[in-house]
Amino acid sequence: MKFNILIIDDEKNIREGLAAALEMDGYNVVLAADGESGLQLVGRGDIDLVITDLRMPGISGEEVLAKVTSESPGLPVIVLTGHGTIDSAVDAMRAGAYDFLTKPLNLDRLSLIVKRALQNRELSLQHRQLKEELDSNKSFESIIGKSAEMQKIFEMVRRVASSKASVLITGESGVGKELIANAVHNLSPRKDKPLIKVHCAALSESLLESELFGHEKGAFTGAVARKRGRFELAHEGSIFLDEIGEIDQNVQIKILRVLQDKRFERVGGEETVETDVRVIAATNRDLEKEIAEGRFREDLYYRLNVVHIHVPPLRERKDDIPLMVSAFLKEFAKENGKNITSIDSHARAALYKYDWPGNIRQLRNCMESAVVMCAGDTLTLDDFPPTISQHNAQDVVQIPAGLTLDAAEKIYINETLAANRGNKSKTADVLAIGRKTLHRKLAEEGETLDADTED
């Protein structure tokens, strides 16, 4: 990596002399004759080290240091000073300077200080990058999925999180839209501020308006005191408007104003409240259809739909079912104090085959029910609700259209294994594959799911 060093000094000879010395050390050097132009160069974001004279006309070295340390934390600043201003240099160190040098300069000492500062800079950047990666992974911990569809969603979340853009999350009920909203907030610069959640469908128009924007004392019967609304509470953070497609058009207009002007009035009040809020909305409705039928404002739709994340139903990403089943099995076994470590092939095949109209929420509930009903250490088909066990009572292998080849193959392998009562040798013979190949394919689904018999 070739570092970029900015030299700010009003004396041309010193600027150019330092540049020549540092370029011989292999650095890229940028020059500025005054503090103002130097700060403009820092603002580009590609400077790795600043060397600035302390005494300059216009913006002084002290002001440059203060601006850099406040707006570009972690960017090292080396201060140059004359013999008569040593006390000022010490003050600069206290203000955040990395080091200082007195004129005339010792170029060998300068080279050593620059090298050390840039090494620290590189370590700091690596640490920050590692922390961001760890934070990213942590933010996705609650979202179970390895399918190609979910990987695309994870990448979209990473890209949009750092922006201020509104996000619209769509998908059927139970697909995990709220978890995606959590990830967007937790990966954003607002992560240390609140994420306020509002379930719009659960409140009437009047209650929703009061909940979102607050109200003044006496605004309506029962308003015995001023109440701050969710938009006010979410200041500098994020607000998650779940089921945004259910709200009345009068409330839609007020939400549109917040998005446009970042201000609103409490119900029954005249005071204008300003707020800085990142809006994340979710719906299981087709908002474009709602617009065509006059139930949703087109202008609000475009304000909300700056970035659109669609979460596919579980039936379209069956590759994720083994991971979810394994995670839910561990969670509910621990919660209920049971030593259940596996699931047999018949039950596993049934879970693959079922279309899950209620998506992840339904799968989670079925797994909890099965764990509660299980009397042994292995889940069987009989432990599951009739919705699953009766649906499996047929000899036909059903593979829904639109699946990946990997997902279709897993369904067929599990169905064949179930038909052979877990006998892997017979299953391998029927599938015309080697037994090692079958073991490998089963292992890819997760060891906790494999509790089948041998020969």
Secondary structure, 3 states (H helix, E strand, C coil): CCCEEEEECCCHHHHHHHHHHHHHCCCEEEEECCHHHHHHHHCCCCCCEEEEECCCCCCCHHHHHHHHHHHCCCCCEEEEECHHHHHHHHHHHHCCCCEEEECCCCHHHHHHHHHHHHHHHHHHHHHHHHHHHHHHHHHCCCCCCCCHHHHHHHHHHHHHHCCCCCEEEECCCCCCHHHHHHHHHHCCCCCCCCEEEEEHHHCCHHHHHHHHHEECCCCCCCCCCCEECHHHHCCCCEEEEECHHHCCHHHHHHHHHHHHHCEEECECCCCEEECCCEEEEEECCCHHHHHHCCCCCHHHHHHHCCEEEECCCHHHCHHHHHHHHHHHHHHHHHHCCCCCCEECHHHHHHHHHCCCCCHHHHHHHHHHHHHHHCCCCEECHHHCCHHHHCCCCCCCCCCCCCCCHHHHHHHHHHHHHHHCCCCHHHHHHHHCCCHHHHHHHHHCCCHHHCCCCCC
